[in-house]
């Protein structure tokens, strides 16, 4: 799967959940540079590898 397709799927999902009144945590959109600037108070998020996961079932 190409990165452009993954990015499109993520954008579609963000639009869909917003239309249904859901909010995603702010850390989901942080860049790698923003993550580097975060202190140890965010270690739980890092340790549990929270964030995006895209699975391609080739449907």
SVG drawing of the C-alpha trace seen along z (x, -y; Angstrom):
<svg xmlns="http://www.w3.org/2000/svg" viewBox="-23 -20 36 29">
<polyline fill="none" stroke="black" stroke-width="0.4" points="0.0,0.0 1.4,-3.4 1.9,-6.1 -0.5,-8.4 -3.2,-5.8 -2.6,-5.5 -2.8,-9.2 -6.0,-9.4 -7.6,-6.6 -6.5,-8.5 -8.1,-11.7 -11.3,-9.9 -11.5,-8.3 -10.9,-11.6 -13.8,-13.2 -16.1,-10.2 -15.5,-10.3 -15.9,-14.0 -19.3,-13.8 -20.4,-11.3 -19.4,-13.6 -16.3,-11.7 -13.0,-13.4 -9.5,-11.9 -6.8,-12.7 -4.6,-15.6 -1.5,-13.4 -2.8,-11.6 -1.7,-14.5 1.6,-15.3 4.7,-15.2 7.8,-13.4 9.4,-16.7 6.5,-17.5 6.9,-14.1 10.5,-14.8 9.6,-18.0 7.2,-16.3 8.4,-15.5 8.1,-12.3 4.5,-13.0 3.7,-11.5 5.7,-8.3 2.5,-6.3 1.3,-7.1 4.8,-6.2 5.1,-3.0 1.7,-1.8 2.3,-2.9 -1.0,-4.7 -1.7,-6.3 -2.6,-5.3 -2.7,-1.8 -3.8,-1.1 -4.7,2.4 -5.1,3.4 -7.4,6.3 -7.2,6.0 -11.0,5.8"/>
</svg>
